[in-house]
Amino acid sequence: IPINSDNIEFTSGFLGGALALALGASPVFAVVAAAAFNYVSKKEDLGEVAELVQGVSKASLDTVNWFAKLNSKYTIADKLSDSLDKSLDELKNSEGESAETVKKIEESVSKTTQQLNQLAVEIDLFAGAKQALGAVGEVLETSIDKALDANAEYKLTERAADAAKKAIEKAKDTK
């Protein structure tokens, strides 16, 4: 995977969403987290926070590339696949409920894999997903920037804080 700004930003969003899911968040929150991490990775003016997110994303890409290089050198995935195939063959050739279960699972996985491969070819799933996430990220980035500009111009958060303070004082006075 090439290490460039587009891939680093995409990876930031992916890692943000994955982290949210790993911590037990709902899928909706995971999407929000992905968008937030993607946004932070694009904003150089966020200083150390942006550097951290970009650094973790770059390190993740480097790790994936390192594992790919290691795998191509030592064919780890092929050896693991061969070992699993051998174990499955032994289970299939055995008698009883295990053999039938393995055969049913194998048929189901085979059909699903064929359908997913066909779908991926037809709609170029991965490129489309990357493009869609990029577009969502750009819209989100623009929206957040506009909201921050409006807040700076109209001091919306200060007004809200003042209104809350007045409401609290008024509530205290009525006691």
N, C-alpha and C positions, 0 to 999 in steps of 0.2 A: 504494500500500500504506500503510495507516494506520500511523503511528509510535506504537505503544503497547507496554506491557511484554510482552504475549503474543507479539507479532510480533518484538520484539527478542530475546526468549528463544529463539523458534523459529529465527530467523536465526543466533543464536550457535551453536546446535547444527548447523545446516546448514553454516555456515562451518567449524566444527571438523571435521566429517566430510569436507567438500570439501578442506580443507587437508591432512588426513591422506592422502586419495587422491592429491592432487597431489604429495605427497612420496613416493609409492610404497608406502604402507601397504596392508595387506590390507583387504578390505571389513569384516572383523570388527573390526579395529583402528579403522577409520574410524567404525564405529558407537560404539565405546567413546569415541573422541575427540569425536564429536558429543554423546554423553551428558555427557561431562565439561565441555565448553564450555557446554552448556545449564545444567548444575548451577552452574558458576561464575557465570554471568550472573544467577542467581537469588539468590545469596548476597551480600547487602550487607556482611556482616561480613568479607568477604575483601578489603575496601578497594580498593587500586589495581588489583589483578588483576581484580576484578569490574568496576571502572570501565573498564578497558582493553577487556575483552571486550564490554561493553555499548556502549562508544563506537564500536568497530569495527563492531559489528552495526548501530547506528543510522546510522553513516556509509554503510554498504552499502545500507541501505534508502533513505537520502536519495539515493544515487547512482542506484539503480534508479528511484526516483520522478523524478529529474531527467532521466534518459534517456527515460522514458515521456513526460514533458512536452515534451522536445525533439523526440521522434519525432512526437507529436501536432501539434506546431507546423510541423515541416518535412517530415513524412511520409517520414522516412528509410527506415523498414522497407518501406514501399510501393515506393519508388524502387528499393531494393535488390532486392526481390522481382521487380519488373518487369524489371530488368536481367538477373537470373538466368533468368527465364522466356524472355526474348528469346534468351539464349545457348542454353538448352535447346532451344528451337524450331529454332534454326539447326542444332544437332547432330542433332535428330530428322529434319529435312528433308534432311540430307546422306545420302549413300549409304555403305554399308559396315558394318563391325562396330560402330563408334561409335554409329550410329543405333539399331541393334538393342539394344545394351547400355543406352542411355539409355531406350528404351521399356520394357525389362524392369525397370529400376530404378524408373522412374516408376510402373509398374503395382504393383510390390511396395510402394512407399512409400504409394501411394494406398490399397491394401487395409489395410495396417498402420495408417495414420492413421484410416481409418474404424472399424476394430476398436477402437482405443484411445479414440476419441471416444465410441463406443457404450459401452464399458466404463466410462469416466469418468462418463458421464451416469448409467449404471445404479447405480454404487456410490458416486458422489460422491467420487471418488478423492482429490482434493486435500484436501478438508475432513476426510475419514477419516484420511488420512496425518498431517495436522496434529494431529488429536485423539489418534491413537495415539502419536505422538511425545511429545505433552504428557503422556499418561498414563505412558508409560515414564519420562519425565523426573521426574515426581512420585514414582514408586515408587523410582527411583534416588536422588533427593534425600532421601527419608525413610530409605532404607537407609543411605546415607552418614552422615546425621546420627545415626542410632542407633548405627552403628559408632563414630563419633567420641565419642559420649556414653559408650558401653561402655568405650572406651579410656581416657577421662578418669577414669571411676569405678574401673576395675580395673587401670589402668596396664599394659595388655597389651604395648605396645611397649617399655616399660621392662623388663618381665620378660623379653621375648624378647631384648632387647639384653644383659641381665645373663646369661642362659643362654648366649648366643653367646660372650660374653667368658669365662665359666667354661670352656666347651668348648675355646676357643682356648688358655687358660692350661693346661688339663689336657693338651692335645695337646703343648704346648711342654715341659711337665714330663716327659712320657714319652719324650722324645727323649734 
